[in-house]
Amino acid sequence: MMFEPLKETVALLKTYGDKMPEEIHLLLQKLPESWDNNKKLCLRVAESAAPLQAAEAAIIRNKCQ
């Protein structure tokens, strides 16, 4: 749904006779899956960084006391 405006823009350009390379169409098809994979990767990185952030916060809290 998020990439629908891009697809509509490509379709509009096509109506005006501007043809996009086939690789653009392939990328538009793969884009939602790539976006979902990136979101999952961000969540995994955030989960793995959370203990490190908590430890650093504890160190800073102890220094402030």
N, C-alpha and C positions, 0 to 999 in steps of 0.2 A: 504494500500500500504506500509505503514511504517513497518508493521509486517510481510510482505511477506518473508523476509530473514529467520525469525524464522521458519515459516512454511516450507520453503524449506529445512532448516537444519534438521527438524524433518523427512521430507520425505526422505532425503538422508540417515539419520541414519536407517530408516526403510528398505531401500534397502540393507543395510549391515547386516540386521538381528537384529538390536537393536530396541526392541519395547519400546515405551514410554507408561507410564500408561495412562489410559483413561482420568484421570483428567487433564493431560497436554493438551490433545486435546481440552477438554472443555474450559480450560483457554485460549488457543489460539483463540478460537472462541469468547470468551467474551472480550478479551483484547482490540480490537478497540473501543468497546462501553465504556469500563471503561476509556480508554484514553480520549475519547471525553467528558465524564462526568467530568474528572479531569480538562480538559482545561476550561470548562464552569465554574467550581467552582473557578478556579484561576482568571478568568475574573470578577466574582462577588466579590471576595475578593478585587481585585485591585480597583474596582469601589467603594466599601464601604470604602476603606482606603484612597482614593484620597482626600476627604475633610479634613481628619485628617492630611495628609501630607501637604496640602496647608496651613492649619492653623499653623502647626509647622514651615513651611518655612516663613510665615509672622512674626512669633515671632522672628525667627533668623534674619530676615532682619531688624526688628526694633531694635534689640540689636546691630547689626553691624553699624547702622546709629548713 
